[in-house]
Amino acid sequence: MSILSQSSEDTPPPTPTGSPSSLGPSGRLPIELLSEIFLLCADERMDAWNTIHIPLLLSNICSRWRSAAINNPLLWSRLSIQLSGAVSKSETAIVDTWLSRSGKCPLTIYVFWEEPPFSDSHIVLEKLMAHSERWKTMFFYLPYRAFKSFASVRNRLPMLTDLSLGTDDDVSLPSPSVLNPSHFNMFEIAPRLRSLECVNFSPTILKFPWAQLEDIPLLSGNIVDCLDILNRGKRLSKVSVVFVQGGPSIWNAGAAAAPASPALMGMQFPHVSHNHLTCFAIMTPPWNEFVDLSALFPHLTLPHLETLTICNLNSTFGDQFTQFLSRLHTLKTLHLRKTSLPDDQLVEGLKHLSSLTSLIVLSSSASRGNGNWNQVNAAAAAANGGGGESEPTVTRYLLEALTRNFFSDDAMDGMLLPRLRKLELTVGSSAAREHEAFIDMVQSRLRDDEDEGLARLEHVRVRPCVDLGDEFLIRLIELRGFGLEVEVESMGGSANVC
């Protein structure tokens, strides 16, 4: 049976009296309970199976189930749909059915229009816009030319809390002389909008209620976009940026062009002090992990930042990064994954992070020949007993720096990260050879002195890049006797609690 035929309003013949479906357990359940069970049949994933096929299946079992399903508006308030062309009868029928059966419920809808032919609008988009007063969580991945059709929703978004816009197109900013304000201000008035995501273009192209936004994942940005967004969104608490380049083309000659804010074109990088940001994530795409972000750190002051995540950044950090860390007086979690941060530079930065409670350092071995990164770190790897692979971060030097000084009467003497409670580290070949230094470091942090502000290590997670060997594993398991929770991830990726 096709989706279109399943979505028709024709009621199937009633189930004969005495059949199992009428006398079974579901026939005795109150209709309200049956409706709640239906909602549990679909999980949170926004795909066609959970938002289309399951509701239709539940409504085609028997007349009683059909009535319970059709009269359950929450079951029809979510929809993930793929568009093709500018008109499609099956897609139109599905949208009509869902909009009707969902009643007055807030809507969560994902729309993907990735296959040509494309046009400036689509009948499905027009139908959805007629119900924009019920939009709550909306995701649109469309040809950029179709964005201007959203002009009709301006000032008609009272429920919208989460918005995601994406496109495959290479978006460039038109000159001011050809800008049509109605094409860019459709989302400017949305009193409940808190989360905004833009995929493959800068959100600074459009007008949004920046003053009220709290969360922005930017999936294609540069330094100017990042600083501009932080400067506009004074109430942002969470920002993540996938940097496809450092600065725009006016700073990075020869770099791929990316749309930049008109207000910042031709200007120097501004300094941004943001008093609300608590979570900040910095990433690069797999196809360009060597984006130079050294110019970003000197221009950021984040006095209330609690979580900093840096992933896939294999460019030089520079002394500016250490100075940036020195301004993070409230940082509690530092997560470094696949970065080229050398161990000595990390140690210098950790000296400033007395508030840190969780440290995650997941470095990856890199082959020789990756330009400046390996030239700088090859000597450090050799000095630390490394062989043919470079492990820039988790080395004996870092382990010894994290080890508490047993021979001092002062509990805080030589104590890096005095409040550390959770630690997750990659163990590569050189660190595995130094397993005594690893165990000594962990044991040294198993005593606490709350009066002195010294916390006890509570959880350790080890991610081996090489076979750790029986002796190392036995020593880790023995740490359970000190009340420490220890996890060792297998080489395949699963974690085992020792």
NORNOR-V917158 format. One record per residue. N is the residue number from 1. RES is the residue in one letter. PSI is psi in degrees with one decimal (none if undefined). BURIAL is b if it has 16 or more other ideal C-beta (glycine too) atoms within 10 Angstrom, else e. Layout:
N/RES/PSI/BURIAL  N/RES/PSI/BURIAL
This chain:
1/M/132.5/e  2/S/161.0/e  3/I/-40.7/e  4/L/-44.5/e  5/S/-31.8/e  6/Q/-27.0/b  7/S/2.1/b  8/S/159.8/e  9/E/2.6/e  10/D/127.6/e  11/T/128.4/e  12/P/162.8/e  13/P/144.0/e  14/P/149.0/e  15/T/134.0/b  16/P/143.1/e  17/T/135.3/e  18/G/-4.4/e  19/S/159.0/e  20/P/-36.9/e  21/S/-26.9/e  22/S/-26.2/b  23/L/-7.7/e  24/G/-178.7/e  25/P/-39.1/e  26/S/-26.3/b  27/G/-17.6/e  28/R/-7.7/e  29/L/138.6/e  30/P/144.9/e  31/I/-32.8/e  32/E/-41.4/e  33/L/-39.1/e  34/L/-39.2/b  35/S/-39.9/b  36/E/-38.4/e  37/I/-39.0/e  38/F/-39.5/b  39/L/-27.4/e  40/L/-11.1/e  41/C/-25.3/e  42/A/135.1/b  43/D/-172.1/e  44/E/-11.2/e  45/R/134.6/e  46/M/84.9/e  47/D/174.0/e  48/A/-34.2/e  49/W/-48.9/e  50/N/-28.3/b  51/T/-17.2/b  52/I/-58.2/b  53/H/-42.5/e  54/I/-48.7/b  55/P/-40.9/b  56/L/-38.3/b  57/L/-45.1/e  58/L/-30.4/b  59/S/4.4/b  60/N/21.6/e  61/I/-52.7/e  62/C/172.0/b  63/S/-37.5/e  64/R/-44.2/b  65/W/-38.8/b  66/R/-43.5/e  67/S/-42.9/e  68/A/-39.7/b  69/A/-48.9/b  70/I/-31.7/b  71/N/17.2/e  72/N/89.2/b  73/P/-29.5/e  74/L/-30.5/e  75/L/-25.6/b  76/W/12.0/b  77/S/-1.1/b  78/R/140.9/b  79/L/130.5/b  80/S/121.0/b  81/I/141.1/b  82/Q/128.4/e  83/L/150.7/b  84/S/128.9/e  85/G/-166.5/e  86/A/-16.7/b  87/V/134.5/e  88/S/120.7/b  89/K/-40.0/e  90/S/-43.7/e  91/E/-40.8/b  92/T/-41.6/b  93/A/-40.7/e  94/I/-48.0/b  95/V/-43.2/b  96/D/-44.6/e  97/T/-45.6/b  98/W/-42.1/b  99/L/-34.7/b  100/S/-48.6/e  101/R/-21.9/b  102/S/-7.0/b  103/G/-121.7/e  104/K/13.4/e  105/C/146.3/b  106/P/143.3/e  107/L/140.6/b  108/T/111.7/b  109/I/132.0/b  110/Y/127.3/b  111/V/126.5/b  112/F/123.2/e  113/W/90.0/b  114/E/-10.2/e  115/E/133.3/e  116/P/166.4/e  117/P/147.5/e  118/F/159.2/b  119/S/-178.4/e  120/D/-11.7/e  121/S/180.0/e  122/H/142.4/b  123/I/-34.8/b  124/V/-43.3/b  125/L/-41.6/b  126/E/-40.6/e  127/K/-40.6/e  128/L/-39.7/b  129/M/-27.7/b  130/A/-16.6/e  131/H/26.9/b  132/S/-21.6/b  133/E/-17.6/e  134/R/0.1/b  135/W/130.4/b  136/K/-58.6/b  137/T/114.2/b  138/M/136.5/b  139/F/122.6/b  140/F/118.7/b  141/Y/104.5/b  142/L/164.9/b  143/P/139.2/b  144/Y/-30.4/b  145/R/-22.8/e  146/A/-12.7/b  147/F/-33.2/b  148/K/-18.5/e  149/S/-10.7/b  150/F/1.9/b  151/A/-27.9/e  152/S/-14.6/e  153/V/-2.4/b  154/R/129.9/b  155/N/23.0/e  156/R/41.5/b  157/L/57.0/b  158/P/-23.8/e  159/M/-9.6/b  160/L/121.3/b  161/T/-31.8/b  162/D/127.5/b  163/L/132.4/b  164/S/129.5/b  165/L/133.0/b  166/G/158.7/b  167/T/152.6/b  168/D/-11.7/e  169/D/154.2/e  170/D/99.6/e  171/V/125.0/b  172/S/151.2/e  173/L/122.3/b  174/P/161.7/e  175/S/151.4/e  176/P/-27.0/e  177/S/-20.9/e  178/V/5.4/e  179/L/133.2/e  180/N/110.6/e  181/P/-33.3/e  182/S/-18.1/e  183/H/-9.9/e  184/F/-6.6/b  185/N/15.7/e  186/M/-25.3/b  187/F/13.1/b  188/E/-30.6/b  189/I/101.9/b  190/A/88.7/b  191/P/-21.3/e  192/R/2.5/e  193/L/124.9/b  194/R/-29.7/b  195/S/131.8/b  196/L/129.9/b  197/E/133.2/b  198/C/126.6/b  199/V/120.0/b  200/N/15.5/b  201/F/160.4/b  202/S/133.8/b  203/P/-13.0/b  204/T/-10.0/b  205/I/-35.7/b  206/L/165.9/b  207/K/128.6/e  208/F/161.9/b  209/P/74.2/b  210/W/-36.1/b  211/A/-20.1/e  212/Q/-6.0/e  213/L/143.8/b  214/E/-23.7/b  215/D/126.0/b  216/I/109.4/b  217/P/115.6/b  218/L/111.4/b  219/L/7.8/b  220/S/89.8/b  221/G/178.4/b  222/N/-178.1/b  223/I/-42.4/b  224/V/-45.5/b  225/D/-45.8/b  226/C/-50.0/b  227/L/-38.2/b  228/D/-43.8/b  229/I/-42.8/b  230/L/-35.1/b  231/N/-35.2/b  232/R/-44.4/b  233/G/80.4/b  234/K/-20.5/e  235/R/8.7/e  236/L/132.7/b  237/S/-19.6/b  238/K/124.3/b  239/V/132.3/b  240/S/137.0/b  241/V/127.2/b  242/V/105.5/b  243/F/113.1/b  244/V/-13.6/b  245/Q/170.3/b  246/G/-85.6/b  247/G/171.6/b  248/P/179.7/b  249/S/-23.9/e  250/I/-20.0/e  251/W/-34.4/b  252/N/87.7/b  253/A/131.1/e  254/G/-8.7/e  255/A/157.5/b  256/A/133.0/e  257/A/140.6/e  258/A/142.3/b  259/P/132.2/b  260/A/159.5/b  261/S/133.2/b  262/P/-33.1/e  263/A/-20.4/e  264/L/-5.7/b  265/M/129.5/e  266/G/1.4/e  267/M/165.2/e  268/Q/161.0/e  269/F/130.0/b  270/P/159.5/e  271/H/131.9/e  272/V/123.5/b  273/S/114.1/e  274/H/120.4/b  275/N/-3.7/e  276/H/-18.3/b  277/L/125.8/b  278/T/-24.4/b  279/C/127.8/b  280/F/125.1/b  281/A/132.0/b  282/I/123.8/b  283/M/164.1/b  284/T/157.3/b  285/P/156.8/e  286/P/-27.1/e  287/W/-0.6/e  288/N/77.7/b  289/E/1.9/b  290/F/30.8/e  291/V/132.3/b  292/D/108.8/b  293/L/16.0/b  294/S/-27.1/e  295/A/-12.2/b  296/L/-46.0/b  297/F/-38.3/b  298/P/-16.9/e  299/H/10.3/b  300/L/129.4/b  301/T/118.4/e  302/L/81.2/b  303/P/-16.5/e  304/H/18.2/e  305/L/133.1/b  306/E/-29.1/b  307/T/125.2/b  308/L/123.4/b  309/T/128.9/b  310/I/124.5/b  311/C/137.5/b  312/N/37.3/b  313/L/103.4/b  314/N/19.7/b  315/S/172.4/b  316/T/132.8/b  317/F/-46.4/b  318/G/168.2/b  319/D/-21.5/e  320/Q/-30.2/b  321/F/-41.9/b  322/T/-41.8/b  323/Q/-35.5/e  324/F/-46.0/b  325/L/-34.1/b  326/S/-16.0/e  327/R/3.0/e  328/L/76.6/b  329/H/-11.3/e  330/T/9.5/e  331/L/130.4/b  332/K/-30.9/b  333/T/125.7/b  334/L/119.4/b  335/H/111.0/b  336/L/119.7/b  337/R/120.6/b  338/K/59.4/b  339/T/166.9/b  340/S/22.4/b  341/L/118.7/b  342/P/155.4/b  343/D/-40.8/b  344/D/-35.3/e  345/Q/-37.3/b  346/L/-43.9/b  347/V/-42.5/b  348/E/-38.7/b  349/G/-38.8/b  350/L/-23.4/b  351/K/-22.4/e  352/H/-5.5/b  353/L/62.6/b  354/S/-16.4/b  355/S/-6.0/e  356/L/131.3/b  357/T/-18.1/b  358/S/125.9/b  359/L/125.8/b  360/I/117.2/b  361/V/106.6/b  362/L/86.4/b  363/S/160.1/b  364/S/143.3/b  365/S/143.3/b  366/A/142.2/b  367/S/156.9/e  368/R/150.5/e  369/G/13.5/e  370/N/42.1/e  371/G/-143.3/e  372/N/-32.0/e  373/W/-49.7/b  374/N/-31.1/b  375/Q/-38.9/e  376/V/-38.1/e  377/N/-12.1/b  378/A/-44.0/e  379/A/-39.1/e  380/A/-38.4/b  381/A/-41.4/b  382/A/-40.3/e  383/A/-27.5/e  384/N/15.8/b  385/G/12.7/e  386/G/156.5/b  387/G/-122.4/e  388/G/-3.5/e  389/E/152.1/b  390/S/130.3/b  391/E/90.8/b  392/P/-17.6/b  393/T/-56.8/b  394/V/96.0/b  395/T/176.3/b  396/R/-35.5/b  397/Y/-44.1/b  398/L/-43.3/b  399/L/-43.6/b  400/E/-33.7/e  401/A/-30.5/b  402/L/-5.4/b  403/T/131.3/b  404/R/145.4/b  405/N/108.5/e  406/F/-21.4/e  407/F/23.4/e  408/S/142.9/e  409/D/-20.2/e  410/D/115.6/e  411/A/-26.6/b  412/M/-1.4/e  413/D/122.3/e  414/G/20.7/e  415/M/105.1/b  416/L/139.0/b  417/L/68.2/b  418/P/-20.6/b  419/R/13.1/b  420/L/128.3/b  421/R/-28.1/b  422/K/135.1/b  423/L/130.0/b  424/E/122.5/b  425/L/147.1/b  426/T/136.9/b  427/V/106.9/b  428/G/-164.7/b  429/S/-44.9/b  430/S/-40.1/b  431/A/-34.1/b  432/A/-36.5/b  433/R/-22.1/b  434/E/41.3/b  435/H/-26.6/b  436/E/-40.3/e  437/A/-36.9/b  438/F/-49.8/b  439/I/-42.4/b  440/D/-41.4/b  441/M/-46.2/b  442/V/-47.1/b  443/Q/-34.1/b  444/S/-16.9/e  445/R/16.6/b  446/L/6.3/e  447/R/144.3/e  448/D/160.5/b  449/D/83.8/e  450/E/-32.0/e  451/D/-30.4/e  452/E/2.1/e  453/G/20.2/e  454/L/119.9/b  455/A/160.6/b  456/R/135.3/b  457/L/128.2/b  458/E/-28.3/b  459/H/130.6/e  460/V/132.1/b  461/R/128.4/b  462/V/128.6/b  463/R/97.6/b  464/P/139.1/b  465/C/-13.5/b  466/V/170.3/e  467/D/122.1/e  468/L/-25.6/b  469/G/154.2/e  470/D/-40.7/e  471/E/-44.1/e  472/F/-45.4/b  473/L/-39.9/b  474/I/-42.7/e  475/R/-37.6/b  476/L/-43.2/b  477/I/-36.1/e  478/E/-22.3/e  479/L/-15.0/b  480/R/-30.6/e  481/G/-17.1/e  482/F/8.7/e  483/G/15.4/e  484/L/133.8/b  485/E/122.7/e  486/V/129.4/b  487/E/134.9/e  488/V/116.9/b  489/E/133.9/b  490/S/163.7/e  491/M/-22.8/e  492/G/-10.9/e  493/G/-18.0/e  494/S/153.0/e  495/A/141.6/e  496/N/131.4/e  497/V/120.2/e  498/C/none/b
